[in-house]
Amino acid sequence: MPEILLLKNLPLSAPEGLLILVRLQTPTLVSSTVPPDFMPEQRAKAHHRNRVIGTLRDEIAIMIEGELSDPRIGLCHVTEVVLAPGGKSARVFVSVEGDEATEISTREGLMAARAYIRSEVRERMGVRQIPELSFVIDRSEKLTARVDELLTRTRKRERKAGQ
């Protein structure tokens, strides 16, 4: 029910031009960690999405480490899973130990096994639909190591030049 506030306590029979303010009484979410425009429904959706991503990452990692026997799949681990907004597809980022040829063969092996991985994850999670999986080689750890190495070299050169 809207609350009607009258300015200057004028009676309702006041002349035309009377200004009436309407203030709707709506519940507001008060929290120190959640912005006010982020309602609980969206927070629950985000929580569910994060749980699905975490479960996918854990189950796929377990399968890659011990259950897949394809010789093309080298030593690797899952670094991240990115779920599409609709939840119909997911990118699985995999970090591979070894050279570029090992990365390529590991990706081919994982792509060949993705139907098996989906069916096993579907059984383990107990859900009807599992997103379509695509595997992507994650080179971020190697790039980070390379940048650290270059920065270390630069610092050593600067120290030698300063002496």
SEVO-195799 format. One record per atom (N, C-alpha, C, O): residue in three letters; x, y, z. Coordinates in steps of 0.05 Angstrom, whole numbers, plus 5000, padded with zeros to 4 digits. Layout:
residues N
ALAXYZ ...
end
This chain:
residues 163
MET501749775000 MET500050005000 MET501850255000 MET503450285018 PRO501550424980 PRO503150674980 PRO502450855003 PRO500150875011 GLU504450995012 GLU504051185034 GLU503951455021 GLU505651535006 ILE501851615028 ILE501651885017 ILE502552085037 ILE501552095060 LEU504352255029 LEU505352465047 LEU504452735035 LEU504752785011 LEU503352905052 LEU502453165043 LEU504453375053 LEU505453365075 LEU505053565035 LEU506853775042 LEU505453985059 LEU503154045054 LYS506754095079 LYS505754305097 LYS503054225110 LYS501554395118 ASN502653965113 ASN500253855126 ASN497653985116 ASN495854035131 LEU497554015090 LEU495154125078 LEU492953915077 LEU493653675072 PRO490453975081 PRO488353775080 PRO487953685051 PRO488853825032 LEU486653455047 LEU486153355021 LEU484353535004 LEU484353514980 SER482853705017 SER481053885003 SER482454134994 SER481154334988 ALA485154144993 ALA486654374986 ALA486254434956 ALA485454264941 PRO486854684948 PRO486454764920 PRO488254614901 PRO490154474909 GLU487654644875 GLU489354514855 GLU492254604858 GLU492754824868 GLY494054444848 GLY496854524850 GLY498154404875 GLY500454444880 LEU496554254891 LEU497554124914 LEU499553914906 LEU498953754888 LEU501753914918 LEU503853724912 LEU503653484931 LEU503853514956 ILE503253244921 ILE503053004937 ILE505452824930 ILE505852764906 LEU506852744950 LEU509152564946 LEU508252284952 LEU506852234972 VAL508952094935 VAL508351814940 VAL510951664945 VAL512751674929 ARG511051524967 ARG513351364973 ARG512451074976 ARG510851004993 LEU513450904958 LEU512750624960 LEU514450484981 LEU516850534983 GLN513150324997 GLN514550185017 GLN515349915006 GLN513749725006 THR517849894997 THR518849644987 THR521049545005 THR522549705016 PRO521249285008 PRO523349175025 PRO526049225012 PRO526349194988 THR527949295028 THR530649325018 THR532549135031 THR532249065055 LEU534449045016 LEU536448855025 LEU538749015037 LEU539949175024 VAL539248965063 VAL541349105076 VAL543548905082 VAL543248715098 SER545848935070 SER548148765074 SER550648915069 SER550749095052 SER552748845083 SER555248985079 SER556848875057 SER558748995047 THR556248625048 THR557848495027 THR556448485000 THR557848444980 VAL553848524999 VAL552448504974 VAL551348784967 VAL550048914983 PRO551848874942 PRO550749134934 PRO547649124934 PRO546448914930 PRO546349354940 PRO543449354943 PRO541849274918 PRO539649174921 ASP543049304894 ASP541549224870 ASP541948934863 ASP540848834843 PHE543448794879 PHE543948504874 PHE542048344892 PHE542648304916 MET539848264882 MET537748134898 MET538447844904 MET540147734890 PRO537247734924 PRO537847454932 PRO537547254910 PRO538947054909 GLU535547294892 GLU535247104870 GLU537747084853 GLU538546864846 GLN538947314846 GLN541347314830 GLN543647194845 GLN545347064834 ARG543747244871 ARG545847134887 ARG545746834888 ARG547746694888 ALA543346724890 ALA542946434890 ALA543746314863 ALA544946104862 LYS543046454842 LYS543846364815 LYS546846354812 LYS547946164801 ALA548146564822 ALA551146574820 ALA552346354837 ALA554346234830 HIS551146304861 HIS552246094878 HIS551945814865 HIS553745654866 HIS549645764853 HIS549145514839 HIS551145484816 HIS552245264812 ARG551545694801 ARG553345684778 ARG556145624787 ARG557545464775 ASN557045754809 ASN559745704820 ASN560045414830 ASN562145294827 ARG557945304841 ARG558045034851 ARG558244844827 ARG559744644828 VAL556744894805 VAL556944724782 VAL559744734770 VAL560844534762 ILE560844974768 ILE563545014757 ILE565544854774 ILE567244724763 GLY565344884800 GLY567244744818 GLY567044444815 GLY569044304815 THR564544344814 THR564144054812 THR565243954785 THR566543744784 LEU564644104763 LEU565744024737 LEU568844014738 LEU570043824728 ARG570044224749 ARG572944234750 ARG574043994766 ARG575943864757 ASP572843934789 ASP573843724806 ASP573543444792 ASP575443284792 GLU571243394781 GLU570643134769 GLU572343094744 GLU573442874740 ILE572643294728 ILE574343264703 ILE577243234711 ILE578643074699 ALA578143374732 ALA580943344741 ALA581443054751 ALA583542944745 ILE579542944766 ILE579842674775 ILE579942474752 ILE581542284752 MET578242514733 MET578242334709 MET580842354693 MET581842154684 ILE581842594689 ILE584242634674 ILE586642504688 ILE588342384676 GLU586742534714 GLU589042434730 GLU589142134731 GLU591342014730 GLY586841994732 GLY587041714736 GLY585341534719 GLY585941294717 GLU583241624707 GLU581441444693 GLU581741434663 GLU580941234651 LEU582941634651 LEU583241634622 LEU585941484615 LEU588041554626 SER585741294598 SER588141134591 SER589141184563 SER590641024552 ASP588341404551 ASP589241474524 ASP592241554526 ASP592941734541 PRO593941424510 PRO596841484511 PRO597441764501 PRO599641874507 ARG595641894487 ARG596142164477 ARG596042374499 ARG597242584498 ILE594642314521 ILE594242504543 ILE596642494561 ILE597242284573 GLY598142714561 GLY600542734578 GLY599842824606 GLY597542834614 LEU601942904621 LEU601643004648 LEU600343274647 LEU601543464636 CYS597943304657 CYS596443554656 CYS594643584680 CYS594043394694 HIS593643824684 HIS591643874705 HIS589744094696 HIS590544274680 VAL587344094707 VAL585344294700 VAL585844544716 VAL586144534741 THR586044774702 THR586545024716 THR584045184720 THR583745324741 GLU582145164701 GLU579745324703 GLU577545214685 GLU578145084665 VAL575045254693 VAL572745184677 VAL571145434674 VAL570445564694 VAL570445504649 VAL568845744644 VAL566245644631 VAL566245524610 LEU564045704645 LEU561345624636 LEU560045844621 LEU560146074629 ALA558845784598 ALA557445974582 ALA555046084598 ALA554045944615 PRO554046324592 PRO551846434607 PRO549346254608 PRO548046254629 GLY548746114587 GLY546445944587 GLY546945674600 GLY545045524605 GLY549445604604 GLY550145354616 GLY550145124596 GLY550344894604 LYS550045184570 LYS549944974550 LYS552744874542 LYS553044654532 SER554745044546 SER557544964539 SER559445064560 SER558945254575 ALA561744924561 ALA563844994580 ALA566544964567 ALA567044774552 ARG568345144573 ARG571145124565 ARG572745024589 ARG572545134611 VAL574244814584 VAL575944704605 VAL578844774598 VAL579844684578 PHE580044934615 PHE582845014610 PHE584644814624 PHE584344764648 VAL586544704608 VAL588244494618 VAL591144584614 VAL591944674593 SER592744564636 SER595644624634 SER597144364630 SER596744174645 VAL598844354610 VAL600244114603 VAL603244144608 VAL604344354601 GLU604443954621 GLU607343954625 GLU608643834600 GLU608043614592 GLY610443984589 GLY611843884565 GLY611944094543 GLY611344334547 ASP612744004519 ASP613044184497 ASP610444224482 ASP608344114490 GLU610544364459 GLU608144424444 GLU606944174432 GLU604444144430 ALA608643974423 ALA607543734412 ALA605943574433 ALA603943454426 THR606943574457 THR605443444479 THR602743574484 THR600743444489 GLU602743844483 GLU600343994487 GLU598243924465 GLU595943884471 ILE599143914440 ILE597343854418 ILE596243574421 ILE593843534417 SER597943374427 SER596943104429 SER595143064453 SER593242914452 THR595643214475 THR593943194498 THR591143314492 THR589143194500 ARG591143534478 ARG588543654471 ARG586943474453 ARG584543434456 GLU588343344433 GLU586943154415 GLU585842914431 GLU583542834426 GLY587342814450 GLY586442594467 GLY584042674484 GLY582142514486 LEU584142914495 LEU581843004511 LEU579343054494 LEU577143004503 MET579743164471 MET577443214453 MET576242944444 MET573742934441 ALA577842744440 ALA576842484433 ALA575242354456 ALA573442194452 ALA576042414481 ALA574842294504 ALA572542464516 ALA571442394537 ARG571842684504 ARG569942864517 ARG567142744519 ARG565742814538 ALA566242574501 ALA563642454504 ALA563642264528 ALA561642254543 TYR565742114532 TYR566041944555 TYR566042114581 TYR564742044601 ILE567542324580 ILE567742504604 ILE565042614611 ILE564242624634 ARG563542704591 ARG560842814596 ARG559042604608 ARG557542664627 SER559042364597 SER557242154607 SER557942084636 SER556142044653 GLU560542064642 GLU561342004670 GLU560742234689 GLU559742184711 VAL561142474680 VAL560442704698 VAL557442714702 VAL556542784724 ARG555842654682 ARG552942654684 ARG552142454705 ARG550342514722 GLU553242214705 GLU552642014725 GLU553442104753 GLU551942074772 ARG555842204755 ARG556842284782 ARG555342514794 ARG554942524818 MET554642704778 MET553242944788 MET550242884792 MET548943024807 GLY549142684777 GLY546342624780 GLY544542834768 GLY542342884779 VAL545342954746 VAL543743154732 VAL543043064704 VAL544342874694 ARG541043194692 ARG540243114665 ARG542143224644 ARG542943084625 GLN542743474647 GLN544343604625 GLN547043684636 GLN547343814657 ILE549043624620 ILE551743704625 ILE552543874601 ILE551943814579 PRO553944094606 PRO554744274584 PRO556544124564 PRO558043944571 GLU556444214539 GLU558244114519 GLU561044214526 GLU561544454531 LEU562944034526 LEU565644094536 LEU567544154512 LEU567444014491 SER569244344515 SER571444394497 SER573944444513 SER573844584534 PHE576144334505 PHE578644344520 PHE580544544507 PHE580844554482 VAL581644714523 VAL583544924514 VAL586044904530 VAL586044874554 ILE588344924516 ILE590944914529 ILE591445174543 ILE591245394531 ASP592045164569 ASP592545404585 ASP595545444588 ASP596945284601 ARG596545654575 ARG599445704576 ARG600145934595 ARG602346034594 SER598246014612 SER598746244629 SER600946194649 SER602546374655 GLU601245944659 GLU603345884679 GLU606045904666 GLU607946004678 LYS606345814641 LYS608845834627 LYS609546124620 LYS611846204623 LEU607546274613 LEU608046564607 LEU608846714632 LEU610546884631 THR607546654654 THR608246774679 THR611046714687 THR612546894696 ALA611846464684 ALA614646384691 ALA616546524673 ALA618646614682 ARG615946554648 ARG617746694629 ARG617946994636 ARG620147104636 VAL615747124643 VAL615847404651 VAL617547434676 VAL619147624678 ASP617147254695 ASP618747264720 ASP621747234714 ASP623447374725 GLU622347054696 GLU625147014688 GLU626347264675 GLU628647344682 LEU624847394657 LEU625747634644 LEU626147864664 LEU628048014662 LEU624247884683 LEU624548094704 LEU626948054721 LEU628348244729 THR627447804728 THR629847734744 THR632347814729 THR634247924741 ARG632447744704 ARG634847824688 ARG635248124687 ARG637448224689 THR633048274683 THR633148564682 THR634148674708 THR635848854708 ARG633148574730 ARG634148674757 ARG637148614760 ARG638548794771 LYS638048384752 LYS640948324754 LYS642548514738 LYS644648604747 ARG641648574713 ARG643148764696 ARG643249044708 ARG645249174707 GLU640949124720 GLU640849384733 GLU642749404756 GLU644049604760 ARG642949194772 ARG644749184795 ARG647649204785 ARG649249344797 LYS648349054764 LYS651049064754 LYS651749334742 LYS653949434746 ALA649849464729 ALA650249724718 ALA650549934739 ALA651950134736 GLY649149904762 GLY649250094784 GLY651750074800 GLY652450264815 GLN653249864798 GLN655749824814 GLN658049964802 GLN660249954814 
end
